[in-house]
Amino acid sequence: MKITNLRSCFSLAIVGAALFSVNHGWAAYSTDHKDSADRRAEAAVKAMTIDEKISLLHTQVGFPFPIGNTPKPDGAVGSAGYAPGVPRLGIPALQESDASMGVANPSNIRPNDNATALPSSMMLAATFDPELAYQGGRVIGTEAHAKGINVMLAGGVNLVREPRSGRNFENVGDDPLLAGTVGGYAIKGIQSKHVVSTVKHYALNAQETGRVAVSSDIKEGTARESDLLAFELAIEKGQPGSVMTSYNQYNGTYTSENAFLINQVLKGDWKYKGWVMSDWGATASTEKAALAGLDQESGENLDPIIYFGEPLKKAVQEGRVSPERLDDMAMRVVRSLFAVGAVDHPPKLADIDFKAHAKVAKATAEQGIVLLKNDRNQLPLSRTLRRIVLIGSHADAGVLSGGGSAQVTPIGSLVLPVDPYVSQVYHPSSPLKAIQAEAPRAQVVYDSGEDIQRAARLAKGADAVIVFAQQWTTEGVDAPNLSLPDNQDALIEAVAKANPRTTVVLETGGPVKMPWLNRVPAVLEAWYSGAKGGEAIAGVLFGRVNPSGRLPVTFPQDESQLPRPTMRDPSTTTSSPFVIPDEFFSENYNIEGADVGYKWYEREGKKPLFPFGYGLSYTQFKYSNLRAETHGRKLVLSMDVTNRGKAKGIDTPQFYIENPSRKNGFTSRLVGWDRVELKPGHTKRVKVTVDPRLVARFDERFNSWHIHAGSYNVSAGANAMDRPHKTRVRLDERYLAP
């Protein structure tokens, strides 16, 4: 029997390598799903020529590329990356697109292509809701599939070690449990629609300044307990088909050729079966990278040569890379396609239900907005107000989004060019129109805020003033500091002085300083809020939505509280993958080690502006009866939550554990949370089972997690610095696989 199409007939490399036909639906969805993907991939690779294998292992940019005047590859739908696949065997082309907030359309290569802009990943993390992450992933997967795309370059789970990083909005906070859980469920949602998702950027990609020149230096144990744990959890929960390495070095070696990260940790300790791709232009070698575990060179147009093209073929032929390693590289790619159903259910152009997807975007924004301050019950606003003044941030047109490769630009967006290649984009969800809809009898006036004195005069006498303040961040550039740009602090001060009924709505990618905080009664953190952000903001302002967002990242008072108060001058190095750095440098992440974010503030005795997990509501919640129980090897924490206010609301009680031992101890760690919706006067008992790795230290000597015997402090409350409920639990010594 001649194998002509592996979607209907496969050679199985078992026992006598017998051949038999397989119904393609059964092969992807039997109860033996994982094994069937392995066997099908093995059969496919055995049937390939060396050139067909190598064709899967390097991808081109999938749109016309200015450098070299390269046209769009034949067969590409127009996206970030493309590899032709193996058509004779039914292996589809790889059509790869950015990213975590929706399906990007680089350089408008797909004319008039619309896509749902989901809120930023940071805002998604602020919901603390894995189910919303899963639903958002399904939106992305559905739209990608309907546009002919089968690989989404999504799933950023790098921890926020540097609050000024330009890509923080693409990630999910400063805690590994939250990042791994939310990131993993988003990946799972994407892949439920037969589209591969990556998880990225592996690993310690904490800043954009000099991202191609910096080495992230950190001890193994502390990396395992922080950034690597976030990846481990996301991979376990989401089973991503691919892992994307980062631009930076890790302890002096590029992540794309770092055998410790890829071969030892990812493929060894974690038994990862998918493929490892580089970031675009981040492959640095052929033989070293292949032997270290890199399976695919991405965005070859950005590299000086195509490392995984002819040089890889020659390395195999000359015995410097074994044929078995080449087969493993190709098999990992093909296996992931089978595992998510991308072979049996190939992407095809289809209509998209944008209204249904907008509902998911709106729900995420509504639940991700964080009420930071609400003195004297300034909010919610009354619908009987007569005159409302809105100021700043193009609130008449839309809501701000983050920039770079993750940029999603729905039809109707306000696009303001920054330079020939970069634009600020405001998604077409006007807060002005949404507020007019919430308060139809009010006179709602908008001012740009560019003239501070004019804005202050306009604010005088208004029943309510809402200042929209923004900090735009983008890939490739870190914010110079934590201040709002363009003199917005002075604008807020002047408006608040003119009218004490001033509310500030922040549209940012992460933390910012608030020198005016004591002068305004109410502040909302609205992040980059996506396709229905305007409606979500208005809903919270007027109480149609009771705010339930919680900060997934710590807001410092100022830069002096950070582990690295000053940053390297971006002008002294390059962040571009097109440019070979003149100088390499290191960032020492051993300063905070595993104590990232809120742990750093507790360890150093610093009081931040707003702590991790913080967020107010229009009702009040009470906690009681905290218990910590061991059931065999399981540690279970539980507590009663009561809504003692007058409105229905959602609360997110959080559980933390600390090992107070001087020798083996660790700072308080988030070990679980729950989201509970309660009517006034109602009580519910919440319960979490603790992942044992969260109460362990990583022992490098034995390459294992080690739970030390002893008494541990358990605390619970509303956020990382408000945990008044305490108990203790004794744990027995235990070693766990890495």
C-alpha positions in Angstrom: 0.0 0.0 0.0 1.4 3.4 -1.0 0.9 6.1 1.6 -0.5 9.1 -0.1 -2.4 11.0 2.6 -1.8 10.6 6.3 -5.3 12.1 7.1 -6.8 8.8 6.0 -4.1 6.2 6.1 -1.1 5.8 8.4 1.9 3.6 8.9 2.2 2.6 12.5 5.7 2.0 13.8 4.8 -0.8 16.2 5.9 -4.4 16.3 6.0 -5.3 12.6 5.2 -1.8 11.3 1.9 -3.0 10.1 -0.2 -0.7 7.9 -3.9 -0.2 8.3 -6.5 2.5 7.5 -7.8 4.8 10.2 -10.9 6.9 10.1 -9.6 10.4 10.6 -12.1 11.3 13.2 -11.3 8.3 15.4 -7.6 8.9 15.1 -7.8 12.4 16.7 -10.5 11.8 19.2 -10.3 8.3 20.6 -9.8 7.8 24.3 -6.2 7.0 23.4 -5.9 10.5 22.1 -2.3 11.2 23.1 -0.9 7.9 22.0 -2.8 8.2 18.7 -1.2 11.6 18.0 2.2 10.1 18.8 1.7 7.1 16.5 0.3 9.2 13.7 3.1 11.7 13.9 5.7 8.9 13.9 4.1 7.4 10.8 4.1 10.7 9.0 7.7 11.4 9.7 8.8 8.0 8.6 7.2 8.7 5.2 9.0 12.0 4.8 12.1 12.8 2.8 14.8 14.8 4.5 13.8 17.9 2.6 10.2 17.5 3.7 11.3 17.2 7.3 13.4 20.3 7.1 10.7 22.3 5.4 8.7 22.1 8.7 11.6 23.4 10.7 12.0 26.9 9.5 9.3 29.5 8.9 9.2 32.6 6.8 7.5 35.8 7.6 4.0 35.3 6.2 3.6 38.7 4.6 5.6 41.0 2.2 8.8 41.8 4.1 10.6 45.1 3.4 14.1 43.8 4.1 15.2 42.0 1.0 12.0 43.1 -0.7 10.6 39.6 0.0 7.1 38.9 -1.3 4.4 37.1 0.6 5.1 33.3 0.4 3.0 31.4 -2.0 0.2 29.7 0.0 0.5 32.0 3.0 -2.8 33.5 4.2 -0.9 36.6 5.4 0.3 36.4 9.0 3.4 36.4 11.2 4.8 33.1 10.0 4.5 30.4 7.3 5.9 26.9 6.5 4.6 25.0 3.5 3.8 21.7 5.3 3.9 18.4 3.4 0.8 18.4 1.2 1.4 14.9 -0.3 1.0 13.4 3.2 -1.8 15.7 4.3 0.3 17.7 6.7 -1.0 21.2 6.4 1.0 24.4 6.0 1.8 26.2 9.2 -0.1 29.5 9.2 1.1 31.3 12.3 -0.4 34.5 13.7 0.0 36.8 16.7 -1.3 36.8 19.5 -2.9 36.7 23.0 -5.5 39.5 22.5 -6.9 38.4 19.2 -5.9 37.6 15.6 -3.4 40.2 14.4 -3.3 41.5 10.8 0.3 42.7 10.1 0.6 45.5 7.7 -3.1 45.0 6.8 -2.1 42.1 4.6 -5.6 40.8 4.8 -7.5 43.9 3.6 -10.7 44.8 5.5 -10.0 41.8 7.8 -11.9 42.3 11.1 -11.1 40.7 14.4 -12.3 40.8 18.0 -9.9 42.8 20.2 -10.0 41.1 23.6 -8.8 43.0 26.6 -5.1 42.8 27.4 -3.7 39.7 29.1 -3.0 41.8 32.2 -6.7 42.7 32.3 -7.7 39.1 31.8 -5.4 38.2 34.8 -7.2 40.9 36.9 -10.4 38.8 36.6 -8.7 35.9 38.4 -11.2 33.8 36.4 -9.8 30.7 34.5 -13.2 30.2 32.8 -13.1 33.6 31.2 -9.6 32.9 30.1 -10.8 29.7 28.5 -13.7 31.5 26.8 -11.4 34.2 25.5 -9.1 31.5 24.1 -12.0 29.9 22.3 -12.8 33.3 20.7 -9.2 33.6 19.5 -9.1 30.0 18.2 -12.5 30.3 16.5 -11.5 33.5 14.6 -8.0 32.1 13.7 -9.5 28.9 12.3 -12.0 31.0 10.3 -9.2 33.0 8.8 -7.2 30.0 7.7 -4.7 30.1 10.6 -3.7 27.0 12.6 -1.0 28.3 15.0 -1.5 31.2 17.4 1.6 32.8 18.9 -0.2 33.4 22.2 0.2 32.5 25.8 2.6 35.0 27.4 3.3 34.0 31.0 6.5 35.8 31.9 6.3 37.2 35.4 6.4 41.0 35.9 9.9 41.5 37.4 10.2 44.9 35.7 7.0 47.1 36.0 8.3 49.4 33.2 8.5 46.6 30.6 6.8 47.5 27.4 5.2 44.0 27.0 3.8 43.6 30.5 0.3 44.0 29.1 0.8 40.8 27.1 1.6 38.9 30.3 -0.5 37.8 33.4 1.0 39.4 36.5 3.7 38.8 39.1 2.6 35.5 40.6 3.4 32.1 39.1 0.2 30.4 40.2 -2.0 33.1 38.8 0.1 33.4 35.6 0.2 29.7 35.0 -3.5 29.1 35.7 -4.9 32.0 33.6 -2.3 31.5 30.9 -2.9 27.8 30.7 -6.7 28.1 30.4 -6.4 30.7 27.7 -4.1 28.2 25.8 -6.6 25.4 26.4 -9.3 27.6 24.9 -7.4 28.3 21.8 -6.5 24.7 21.2 -10.1 23.6 21.7 -10.8 25.0 18.3 -8.1 22.9 16.5 -5.5 25.7 16.6 -2.1 25.2 18.1 -1.1 27.8 20.8 2.4 28.5 21.9 3.4 29.5 25.4 6.0 32.3 25.5 8.6 33.8 25.9 10.7 31.0 27.5 12.2 32.2 29.8 13.0 35.2 32.0 12.1 37.7 29.3 11.5 40.5 31.8 12.3 43.7 29.8 12.4 45.1 26.3 15.5 47.3 26.8 18.3 45.4 25.1 16.2 42.3 24.8 18.5 40.8 22.2 21.6 41.8 24.3 20.7 41.1 27.9 21.4 38.0 29.9 18.8 37.3 32.6 21.0 35.9 35.4 19.4 33.9 38.2 20.1 30.8 40.3 18.3 27.6 39.2 16.3 27.1 42.4 14.8 30.5 42.5 14.0 30.4 38.8 12.2 27.1 39.3 10.1 28.6 42.2 9.1 31.6 40.1 9.3 32.2 36.4 9.8 28.5 35.4 7.0 27.4 37.7 4.6 29.8 35.8 5.6 28.0 32.5 5.4 24.6 34.1 1.8 25.2 35.4 0.7 26.8 32.1 2.0 23.8 30.2 0.3 21.3 32.5 -3.0 23.1 32.3 -3.0 24.2 28.7 -0.9 21.5 26.9 0.4 24.0 24.3 1.5 22.6 21.0 4.6 24.8 21.0 6.9 26.7 23.3 8.5 29.9 22.0 11.9 30.9 23.3 12.8 34.5 24.1 15.3 36.9 22.7 17.4 37.2 25.8 20.1 35.0 27.1 19.6 32.9 30.3 22.7 32.8 32.5 24.9 33.7 29.5 23.4 31.5 26.8 20.7 32.4 24.3 17.4 30.7 25.3 17.1 29.3 21.7 20.3 27.3 22.3 20.1 26.8 26.0 20.2 23.0 26.7 19.4 23.5 30.4 16.1 25.3 29.6 15.0 23.1 26.7 16.5 19.7 27.0 16.9 19.4 30.8 13.9 21.3 32.1 11.3 21.4 29.4 11.7 18.2 27.5 13.4 16.3 30.4 11.9 17.1 33.7 8.5 18.3 32.4 8.3 15.6 29.6 7.1 18.1 27.1 6.0 16.6 23.8 5.4 19.6 21.6 7.9 21.6 19.5 10.2 24.5 20.6 10.3 27.4 18.2 12.5 30.5 18.4 11.1 34.0 18.5 11.3 35.9 15.2 15.0 36.4 14.4 16.1 34.9 17.6 17.9 31.8 16.3 21.6 32.1 16.8 23.1 28.9 15.3 22.4 25.6 13.6 24.2 22.8 15.3 24.3 24.2 18.8 20.6 25.2 18.8 19.4 21.9 17.3 21.4 19.9 19.9 20.2 22.1 22.7 16.6 21.2 21.8 15.4 24.0 19.5 13.1 22.4 16.9 12.1 25.3 14.6 13.7 28.5 13.4 11.0 31.2 13.2 11.0 34.3 11.0 14.0 33.3 9.0 13.9 36.6 7.1 15.2 38.3 10.2 18.2 36.0 10.6 21.5 36.5 8.7 21.2 33.0 7.2 18.5 30.3 7.3 20.0 28.2 10.1 17.5 25.4 9.9 17.5 25.2 6.1 20.4 24.0 4.1 22.9 24.3 7.0 20.8 21.9 9.1 20.5 19.4 6.2 24.3 19.5 5.8 24.8 19.1 9.5 22.6 15.9 9.4 24.4 14.6 6.3 27.8 15.1 7.9 26.8 13.5 11.2 27.0 16.6 13.3 23.2 16.4 14.0 21.9 12.9 14.1 19.0 11.7 11.8 17.2 10.7 15.0 17.3 14.3 16.2 16.0 15.5 12.9 13.2 13.1 13.1 12.4 14.2 16.6 12.3 17.8 15.5 9.8 17.1 12.7 7.8 14.7 14.8 7.2 17.2 17.5 5.8 19.7 15.0 3.5 17.1 13.4 2.4 15.6 16.7 1.1 18.9 17.9 -0.9 19.4 14.7 -2.5 16.0 15.3 -3.0 16.5 19.0 -5.2 19.6 18.6 -7.0 18.3 15.5 -5.4 20.7 13.0 -4.9 17.9 10.5 -8.4 16.4 10.8 -10.1 19.8 11.1 -8.0 22.1 8.9 -8.7 25.8 9.1 -11.0 27.3 6.4 -12.5 30.6 5.7 -15.8 31.0 7.5 -18.2 33.7 8.9 -17.5 34.9 12.4 -20.1 35.7 15.0 -18.6 38.9 16.1 -21.5 39.8 18.3 -21.1 36.7 20.4 -17.4 37.3 20.7 -17.9 40.9 21.7 -19.9 39.6 24.7 -16.8 37.6 25.9 -14.6 40.7 25.4 -17.2 42.8 27.4 -17.5 40.3 30.2 -13.7 40.2 30.5 -13.4 43.9 30.6 -16.2 44.3 33.1 -14.7 41.8 35.5 -11.1 43.0 35.0 -11.7 46.6 35.9 -10.2 47.3 39.3 -11.7 49.8 41.6 -8.7 51.3 43.4 -10.3 54.0 45.4 -13.9 55.1 46.2 -13.9 57.7 49.0 -17.3 59.0 50.2 -19.0 56.5 47.8 -18.2 58.7 44.8 -19.1 55.7 42.7 -21.4 54.5 41.3 -22.5 57.7 39.6 -26.2 58.5 39.6 -28.1 58.4 36.3 -29.9 61.6 37.4 -26.8 63.7 37.0 -27.3 66.7 34.8 -23.8 67.6 33.6 -20.9 65.2 33.2 -17.5 66.2 31.8 -15.1 63.7 30.2 -11.5 64.7 29.7 -8.5 63.1 27.9 -7.2 60.0 26.1 -9.5 60.2 23.1 -12.4 59.0 25.3 -14.7 60.3 22.6 -13.3 57.8 20.1 -12.3 54.6 21.8 -10.1 52.9 24.3 -6.3 52.5 24.1 -4.6 49.3 23.2 -1.0 48.1 23.6 1.3 48.1 20.6 3.7 45.7 18.8 3.2 42.3 17.3 0.2 41.7 19.6 -1.7 44.7 18.2 -5.2 43.9 17.0 -6.9 46.6 14.9 -10.6 46.1 14.4 -12.4 47.9 11.6 -13.3 51.5 12.8 -10.3 51.9 15.2 -8.6 55.3 15.6 -5.1 54.8 14.4 -2.5 57.5 15.2 0.9 56.9 13.6 3.9 57.1 15.9 6.5 56.3 13.3 6.4 54.7 9.8 6.0 51.2 11.4 4.2 51.8 14.7 0.9 53.3 15.5 -1.2 53.9 18.6 -4.6 52.2 18.2 -7.8 53.0 20.0 -10.4 50.3 19.7 -13.8 51.6 18.5 -15.6 51.5 21.8 -16.3 55.1 22.8 -16.5 55.8 26.6 -18.3 59.0 25.7 -21.1 57.2 23.8 -21.3 54.5 26.5 -21.7 57.1 29.3 -24.3 58.9 27.3 -26.2 55.6 27.0 -25.9 55.0 30.8 -27.1 58.5 31.6 -29.3 59.6 28.7 -30.7 62.6 30.4 -27.3 64.1 31.3 -25.4 66.6 29.2 -22.1 64.8 28.6 -19.2 67.0 27.4 -15.8 65.9 26.2 -12.5 67.8 26.2 -9.2 66.5 24.9 -7.3 67.7 28.0 -4.5 69.1 25.9 -5.1 72.6 27.3 -5.0 72.0 31.1 -6.5 75.4 32.1 -9.4 75.0 29.6 -10.1 71.5 30.9 -10.1 72.8 34.5 -12.5 75.6 33.6 -14.8 73.1 31.8 -14.8 70.9 34.9 -16.0 73.6 37.3 -19.6 73.1 38.4 -20.1 69.8 36.7 -22.0 67.1 38.7 -19.2 64.6 37.8 -15.8 64.8 36.1 -14.1 61.8 34.6 -10.5 62.1 33.6 -9.2 59.4 31.3 -5.5 59.0 31.8 -3.2 56.7 29.7 0.2 55.2 29.4 0.8 53.6 26.1 3.3 50.8 26.0 4.5 48.6 23.2 6.8 45.8 22.3 10.5 46.7 21.8 10.4 49.8 24.1 10.2 50.0 27.9 8.5 52.9 29.6 11.2 55.4 30.8 9.5 55.5 34.2 6.2 54.8 36.0 4.8 58.3 35.5 1.9 59.1 33.2 3.3 60.8 30.1 2.4 64.1 28.5 1.8 66.1 31.6 -1.3 64.1 32.6 -0.4 64.3 36.3 -0.7 68.1 36.2 -4.0 67.7 34.2 -5.5 65.5 37.0 -4.2 67.9 39.7 -5.8 70.9 38.0 -9.1 69.3 37.3 -9.4 67.8 40.8 -8.7 71.3 42.2 -11.4 72.7 40.1 -14.0 70.0 40.9 -13.7 67.6 43.9 -16.1 65.2 42.2 -13.3 63.9 39.9 -12.9 60.3 39.0 -9.7 59.0 37.3 -9.9 56.1 34.8 -6.5 54.7 34.0 -5.8 53.0 30.7 -2.4 51.5 31.2 -0.5 48.3 30.5 0.7 47.9 34.1 1.5 49.9 37.3 1.8 53.7 37.3 2.6 56.3 39.9 -0.3 58.4 41.3 1.1 61.6 42.9 -2.5 63.1 42.8 -4.1 60.1 44.6 -5.0 62.0 47.8 -6.8 64.7 45.7 -9.3 62.5 43.9 -12.1 60.5 45.5 -12.3 57.6 43.0 -9.9 55.7 40.7 -10.5 52.9 38.3 -7.7 50.8 36.6 -9.2 50.0 33.2 -6.1 48.6 31.6 -6.3 48.1 27.8 -9.9 47.0 27.7 -10.6 45.8 24.2 -13.6 45.7 21.9 -16.2 46.7 24.5 -14.0 48.6 26.9 -16.0 51.8 26.7 -19.2 50.0 27.6 -17.5 48.1 30.4 -16.1 51.3 31.9 -19.4 53.0 31.8 -21.1 50.0 33.3 -18.8 50.1 36.3 -19.0 53.9 36.7 -22.8 53.8 36.9 -23.1 50.6 38.9 -24.7 48.4 36.3 -21.6 46.3 37.0 -20.3 45.9 40.5 -16.5 46.0 40.1 -14.7 42.7 40.9 -11.3 43.0 39.4 -8.2 42.4 41.5 -4.7 43.6 40.8 -2.5 40.8 39.3 0.5 42.9 39.8 1.8 45.1 42.6 1.7 48.9 42.1 4.8 50.5 43.8 4.8 53.9 45.3 7.6 54.9 43.0 10.7 53.4 41.3 12.8 53.5 44.5 10.8 50.5 45.8 11.8 48.3 42.9 14.6 45.7 43.1 16.3 47.7 40.3 15.3 51.3 40.8 17.1 52.5 37.7 17.0 51.0 34.2 19.7 50.8 31.6 19.5 53.6 29.1 17.8 52.1 26.0 20.0 54.2 23.7 23.1 52.3 24.8 22.0 49.0 23.3 19.5 47.6 20.8 16.2 45.8 21.1 15.9 45.0 17.5 16.4 41.4 16.2 17.6 43.0 12.9 20.7 44.4 14.6 23.6 42.5 16.2 24.3 44.2 19.5 27.6 46.1 20.0 27.5 45.3 23.7 26.0 42.6 25.8 25.0 43.1 29.5 23.4 41.3 32.4 20.4 41.9 34.7 20.8 40.3 38.1 17.5 38.8 39.1 19.1 37.2 42.1 18.4 40.4 43.9 14.8 39.4 44.5 15.2 35.8 43.4 11.9 33.9 43.7 10.4 36.8 45.7 8.9 38.5 42.7 6.3 41.3 43.1 4.3 41.2 46.3 6.8 38.8 47.9 9.6 41.4 47.4 7.6 44.0 49.2 6.8 41.7 52.2 10.4 40.5 52.4 11.8 44.1 52.3 9.1 45.6 54.6 8.0 48.0 51.9 4.4 49.3 51.6 3.4 49.6 47.9 0.8 52.0 46.6 -1.6 49.1 45.9 -0.8 45.4 46.7 -1.2 42.3 44.6 -4.8 41.0 44.8 -6.2 44.4 45.7 -9.6 45.6 44.5 -12.7 47.3 45.9 -16.4 46.5 45.4 -19.7 48.4 45.8 -20.5 45.9 48.6 -18.6 44.6 51.5 -17.4 41.0 52.3 -16.5 39.4 55.6 -14.3 36.3 56.1 -14.4 33.8 59.0 -13.6 30.3 60.1 -10.3 29.7 58.3 -9.2 26.1 58.4 -6.2 24.2 57.2 -6.5 20.5 57.0 -4.3 17.6 55.6 -6.0 14.7 54.0 -3.3 12.2 53.4 -0.9 14.1 51.2 -3.4 16.8 50.3 -3.5 20.2 52.0 -6.9 21.8 51.9 -7.7 25.3 53.0 -11.2 26.7 53.5 -13.0 29.8 54.8 -16.4 31.3 54.9 -17.2 34.4 52.8 -20.2 36.6 53.6 -21.7 39.5 51.7 -22.5 41.9 54.4 -23.4 44.8 52.1 -26.5 45.8 50.2 -25.6 44.8 46.6 -24.8 41.5 44.9 -21.1 41.2 44.2 -18.2 39.0 43.3 -15.3 38.5 45.7 -11.9 36.8 45.3 -10.7 35.5 48.7 -7.1 34.6 48.6 -5.0 32.1 50.6 -1.3 32.4 51.3 1.3 30.2 53.0 4.7 31.1 54.6 7.4 28.9 55.9 9.0 30.8 58.8 12.0 28.6 59.1 15.3 30.5 58.9 17.1 27.7 57.1 14.4 26.5 54.6 11.8 29.2 54.8 10.1 31.3 52.2 8.1 34.5 52.0 4.3 34.3 51.8 3.1 32.7 48.6 -0.3 32.7 47.0 -1.5 29.1 47.1 -5.1 29.5 46.0 -8.1 31.6 45.5 -11.7 31.4 44.7 -14.3 33.6 43.0 -17.6 33.7 44.6 -20.8 35.6 43.7 -23.0 36.4 46.7 -26.3 38.1 47.2 -26.5 40.5 50.3 -26.5 38.5 53.5 -25.5 35.2 51.9 -22.5 33.1 53.0 -20.5 30.5 51.1 -17.6 28.3 52.2 -14.7 28.4 49.7 -12.1 25.7 49.5 -8.8 25.2 47.7 -6.5 22.3 47.4 -2.9 23.4 47.5 -0.4 22.4 44.8 2.5 20.8 46.8 5.1 22.7 44.8 3.8 25.9 46.3 4.9 24.8 49.8 8.2 23.4 48.6 11.7 24.7 47.9 13.5 23.5 44.8 16.6 21.5 45.7 19.2 21.8 43.0 21.4 19.0 44.5 18.7 16.4 44.0 16.8 18.1 41.1 13.6 17.8 43.0 11.0 19.8 45.0 11.5 19.4 48.7 8.8 20.0 51.3 10.5 20.5 54.6 8.9 19.1 57.7 7.6 21.7 60.1 4.9 24.2 61.0 3.7 26.6 58.2 1.8 29.9 58.6 -1.5 30.0 56.7 -3.2 33.3 56.1 -6.2 34.5 54.1 -7.8 37.7 53.2 -8.6 40.3 50.5 -5.1 40.8 49.1 -1.4 40.1 49.6 -1.2 42.7 52.4 -4.6 42.3 54.0 -4.6 38.8 55.4 -6.0 39.1 59.0 -7.2 35.5 59.2 -4.4 33.1 60.3 -3.8 29.6 61.3 -1.0 27.0 61.2 -0.5 23.6 59.7 2.2 21.0 60.1 3.6 19.4 57.0 5.7 16.2 56.7 8.9 16.0 54.7 8.4 15.0 51.1 10.3 15.0 47.8 8.5 15.6 44.5 9.6 15.1 40.9 10.9 18.2 39.2 
